[in-house]
Amino acid sequence: APWEMGFSYGRGLQAAPLAVWGGDPANVEAAKQAYFQRARLTGAARRGEYSMEMASVAD
């Protein structure tokens, strides 16, 4: 196509960190790390470099 297609990765970025955090202030740092990992994975997906193996290693 002559244009770039976009896609929202919002849920993919938010789900894991929210699950890790669970509303507990003690889990904030772990939730941040989960967010950073999801951001790396969604960046790889955006570049067409994502594979399911990357996600299983990350979790």
C-alpha positions as CSV (number, residue, x, y, z in Angstrom):
1,A,0.0,0.0,0.0
2,P,1.2,3.5,-0.6
3,W,0.6,4.4,3.0
4,E,1.6,3.0,6.4
5,M,-1.0,1.1,8.3
6,G,-1.3,1.9,12.0
7,F,-2.5,-0.3,14.9
8,S,-3.2,0.5,18.5
9,Y,-1.0,-1.5,20.9
10,G,-2.5,0.1,24.1
11,R,-4.1,-3.0,25.5
12,G,-1.0,-5.0,24.8
13,L,1.1,-2.5,26.7
14,Q,-1.3,-2.2,29.7
15,A,-2.6,-5.7,30.4
16,A,0.6,-7.3,31.9
17,P,1.7,-4.3,34.0
18,L,-1.8,-3.9,35.4
19,A,-2.0,-7.6,36.3
20,V,1.4,-7.4,38.0
21,W,0.5,-4.2,39.9
22,G,-2.9,-5.4,41.1
23,G,-3.4,-2.1,43.0
24,D,-0.6,-2.9,45.5
25,P,1.9,-0.1,45.9
26,A,4.6,-2.8,46.7
27,N,4.3,-4.0,43.1
28,V,4.9,-0.7,41.4
29,E,8.5,-1.5,40.4
30,A,7.6,-4.9,39.1
31,A,4.8,-3.3,37.1
32,K,7.2,-0.8,35.6
33,Q,9.5,-3.6,34.5
34,A,6.5,-5.5,33.0
35,Y,5.6,-2.3,31.1
36,F,9.1,-1.8,29.8
37,Q,9.2,-5.4,28.5
38,R,5.8,-5.0,26.8
39,A,7.0,-1.8,25.2
40,R,10.1,-3.6,23.8
41,L,7.8,-6.3,22.4
42,T,5.3,-3.9,20.9
43,G,8.3,-2.0,19.4
44,A,9.5,-5.2,17.8
45,A,6.0,-5.9,16.5
46,R,5.8,-2.5,15.0
47,R,9.1,-3.2,13.1
48,G,7.9,-6.6,12.0
49,E,10.4,-8.4,14.2
50,Y,8.1,-9.9,16.8
51,S,7.9,-13.6,17.4
52,M,5.8,-15.7,19.9
53,E,9.1,-17.0,21.3
54,M,10.0,-13.4,22.4
55,A,6.8,-13.2,24.5
56,S,7.4,-16.6,26.2
57,V,10.9,-15.7,27.1
58,A,9.7,-12.3,28.5
59,D,6.9,-13.7,30.7
